Amino acid sequence: MMCCRTSQLIALCCAVTFALNSHAADGMQKGTPQLKQAGPLAFAPDGVLLIGDTQSASIFAIDTQDHGGGNAGSEINVSGINQKIAAMIGSATNDTLINDMVVNPSSGNVYLSVSRGRGPDAVPLIFKVDSKGALSELALENVNFAQASLDNAPKGDPARGGRDPRLSSITDIQFNSGKVIVAGLSNEEFASTLRVIDYPFDGRTQSTGIEIYHGAHGRLETASPVRTFITYENTVLAAYTCTPLVSIPVDDLKPQSRTKGRTIAELGNRNTPLDMIIYRKGDQDYLLMANTARGVMKLKLNKAQIDSAESISTRIDGTAGIGYETIESLKNVDQLDKLDDSRAVLLVSNANQVDLKTIQLP
Amino acid sequence: MQRICVESVFSWALRGLTVSILVWGVPNCSAAEELALEYVLGSGQKLELRLEPAPVFVLSGGTAQQNTSAGEDFFRVYVQGSGADNESPPILGKYEFTQEGLLFSPRFPLSPKVVYRVKLADDLGGAKSDYQFQLPSSRHKSATKVLAVYPSDSALPENLLKFYVYFSHPMSRGEAYSRIHLLRNGEPVVDPFLELGEELWNSDQTRFTLFIHPGRIKRGVKPREDQGPSLQAGNHYQLQIDAAWVDSQGDPLAESFVKEFEATGPNYDQLNPATWKIETPDALTKTPVRLIFDRPLDRAMLDRVLKVLALDGSEVAGSISVDDNETRWSFTPDDPWPINTYNIQVATNLEDRSGNNIVRPFEVQMRNQNSEKPVPIIAIEFVVK
């Protein structure tokens, strides 16, 4: 990490735009990020929160100044967390949406992206839940931050009354070895785009379109969007909207190129994946996935097996590829993240109530 | 100052001996109860909600002008009904002692859909300690309605990929998939759509993009093999949109909406611009240049991914229209056409209704895979003379 930071510092010395007011090695500047929407979240090292903002087609990196300490083993449980946030922001519960949840690995505190309101003028907010379950708003005024724009498409011409109605919704973000990987889904063309951005942000965005084989009679799918993904041993494991789980080497995500992923599992019917984590128990790695139809699914992961597996190309009854089990005790899980090596935090929704719960990793 | 409509529950508050109610006459207050921006508490104290320039709660008179204590020692503001009293946190905001009294400025604008409860410290307010406030609602001039659903044809291919629903006012996010239903010959189709928590809206939330679940379209994948395609040729369908779907102000639609259509055979072919026809205008007129397609194309993309360039590469200013069930694209210049050679640039990601585009069909056979990056734009030349 130090060598990377040093080289970054050298690079920045040459960049006039970052010469003043910058937060040294992180390419950050002090100010107030103009966040228009707070969507998917991830953490970069040292307590830097990454926020996906679909409305401004950007990823914001914000220094939360929240690192060190760790969770020290306490469980974080907040019943009706959506109701409590609504009460704090003076809003009706059904006008308060929690969009994503992530644990800051530097501190063990939980962060939530929230929309106050459901209309186009909804206010984006970030809330923090500490190890005692106390809620507070993350102030976004006068913070160290950086912004990476994802939008390299021409805008509609305002002079002609045109307002570009296309939005590429950011569906997931992950940080991996100095890169921020972003999955998106357009509200017009049915296109799959994974983007890779060097971190700290330096103003360059790389885009990569991914072609994947689909687990069906050898057919090639070119365009299905990624719903959620995670990195594992320098591989992206991506869950696609039509149910396959696909592995793509991170090194294959080269700018302006196409690459092929390998379908390693087809997770079956009526399954819209929502969120994933990876953890180790004993000598075994596991993938835990929340999805709309099945509650939470657990898959055994093995890098050698993933690398050596033949891509599924024929129809197999039931579930093809890597097998999985369903964790019966976990239902209605919308979000999950690792709290530490043995525990996870979940957002569980039930009617109008969302609970934040800590569980032992299964 | 404006009148406030309150919940009928407020009537019990009138029993407080020292409460006074001030009413301003604004019509269209649907609730029978009318109310209150200001309460006289006794001991010379007054609690009010000032609306201008931004809503602020003011406690004036008596001890409120002392600044030896923290503001929250005098009163706190809660969302009514936000949970058990002991568990519900007060709303965020800032206290300030001024000559007018103790001011509380909420961190966020108050919502007209929420009843706010001001809880006074026990030694303030006399007979009671809770007072309720609610902002007047600001409403649209007219109820929101569905303006159109695309594709506009009444016969749609069974591998249709998406609908666009256009609304007259901004809508609310978060309930789309519970408000839209697909019926086949009068019976509900189970899980026909790709349901995404993000919901795919345009930026002002007047257009919703609804994808048919791609796993129900692609041949050979599990969802389709287990449940069948969402649309099947030869059947009659209704896309129903509930009136209960609320707009961004929390009001339901003026009425429900139904799009009726028949499903026809699929279209698996990629677009071939060689089959398109072009109608060229005469010089010095503002007659549109037109493209006539061999099949209906994506309504939204026809507004965005085609443009007209002059020979020098400059973009011609003008307006786009689309008709004939999205089979005809017309570009009318702002100024009469000079004699020149032009080209229409078309992004190759332009799709038909089934997601086939100019460089690949929606489903690509493995043997046809091409690892080269396709050209992003093609040009269709025409001469104006």
Chai-1 contact restraints between the chains, C-beta under 6 A:
chainA,res_idxA,chainB,res_idxB,connection_type,confidence,min_distance_angstrom,max_distance_angstrom,comment,restraint_id
A,Q83,B,S82,contact,1.0,0.0,6.0,A-B,restraint_1
A,Q83,B,G83,contact,1.0,0.0,6.0,A-B,restraint_2
A,K84,B,P89,contact,1.0,0.0,6.0,A-B,restraint_3
A,A87,B,V79,contact,1.0,0.0,6.0,A-B,restraint_4
A,A87,B,S82,contact,1.0,0.0,6.0,A-B,restraint_5
A,A87,B,S88,contact,1.0,0.0,6.0,A-B,restraint_6
A,A87,B,P89,contact,1.0,0.0,6.0,A-B,restraint_7
A,M88,B,P89,contact,1.0,0.0,6.0,A-B,restraint_8
A,M88,B,L92,contact,1.0,0.0,6.0,A-B,restraint_9
A,I89,B,F108,contact,1.0,0.0,6.0,A-B,restraint_10
A,G90,B,V79,contact,1.0,0.0,6.0,A-B,restraint_11
A,G90,B,I91,contact,1.0,0.0,6.0,A-B,restraint_12
A,G90,B,P106,contact,1.0,0.0,6.0,A-B,restraint_13
A,G90,B,F108,contact,1.0,0.0,6.0,A-B,restraint_14
A,S91,B,S111,contact,1.0,0.0,6.0,A-B,restraint_15
A,A92,B,K113,contact,1.0,0.0,6.0,A-B,restraint_16
A,A92,B,V114,contact,1.0,0.0,6.0,A-B,restraint_17
A,L97,B,G174,contact,1.0,0.0,6.0,A-B,restraint_18
A,R118,B,S172,contact,1.0,0.0,6.0,A-B,restraint_19
A,R118,B,R173,contact,1.0,0.0,6.0,A-B,restraint_20
A,R118,B,G174,contact,1.0,0.0,6.0,A-B,restraint_21
A,G119,B,P170,contact,1.0,0.0,6.0,A-B,restraint_22
A,G119,B,S172,contact,1.0,0.0,6.0,A-B,restraint_23
A,G119,B,S248,contact,1.0,0.0,6.0,A-B,restraint_24
A,P120,B,P170,contact,1.0,0.0,6.0,A-B,restraint_25
A,P120,B,D204,contact,1.0,0.0,6.0,A-B,restraint_26
A,P120,B,Q205,contact,1.0,0.0,6.0,A-B,restraint_27
A,P165,B,N202,contact,1.0,0.0,6.0,A-B,restraint_28
A,S169,B,E198,contact,1.0,0.0,6.0,A-B,restraint_29
A,N187,B,L200,contact,1.0,0.0,6.0,A-B,restraint_30
A,N187,B,T209,contact,1.0,0.0,6.0,A-B,restraint_31
A,E188,B,A300,contact,1.0,0.0,6.0,A-B,restraint_32
A,E188,B,M301,contact,1.0,0.0,6.0,A-B,restraint_33
A,E189,B,N349,contact,1.0,0.0,6.0,A-B,restraint_34
A,E189,B,E351,contact,1.0,0.0,6.0,A-B,restraint_35
A,F190,B,L161,contact,1.0,0.0,6.0,A-B,restraint_36
A,F190,B,G355,contact,1.0,0.0,6.0,A-B,restraint_37
A,A216,B,G220,contact,1.0,0.0,6.0,A-B,restraint_38
A,A216,B,V221,contact,1.0,0.0,6.0,A-B,restraint_39
A,H217,B,G220,contact,1.0,0.0,6.0,A-B,restraint_40
A,G218,B,M366,contact,1.0,0.0,6.0,A-B,restraint_41
A,R219,B,G220,contact,1.0,0.0,6.0,A-B,restraint_42
A,L220,B,V364,contact,1.0,0.0,6.0,A-B,restraint_43
A,L220,B,M366,contact,1.0,0.0,6.0,A-B,restraint_44
A,L220,B,Q369,contact,1.0,0.0,6.0,A-B,restraint_45
A,T222,B,R360,contact,1.0,0.0,6.0,A-B,restraint_46
A,T222,B,V364,contact,1.0,0.0,6.0,A-B,restraint_47
A,S224,B,P214,contact,1.0,0.0,6.0,A-B,restraint_48
A,T241,B,L194,contact,1.0,0.0,6.0,A-B,restraint_49
A,T241,B,P214,contact,1.0,0.0,6.0,A-B,restraint_50
A,C242,B,P214,contact,1.0,0.0,6.0,A-B,restraint_51
A,C242,B,G215,contact,1.0,0.0,6.0,A-B,restraint_52
A,C242,B,V221,contact,1.0,0.0,6.0,A-B,restraint_53
A,T243,B,G215,contact,1.0,0.0,6.0,A-B,restraint_54
A,E266,B,K222,contact,1.0,0.0,6.0,A-B,restraint_55
A,G268,B,K222,contact,1.0,0.0,6.0,A-B,restraint_56
A,N269,B,K222,contact,1.0,0.0,6.0,A-B,restraint_57
A,N269,B,P223,contact,1.0,0.0,6.0,A-B,restraint_58
A,N269,B,D226,contact,1.0,0.0,6.0,A-B,restraint_59
A,R270,B,D191,contact,1.0,0.0,6.0,A-B,restraint_60
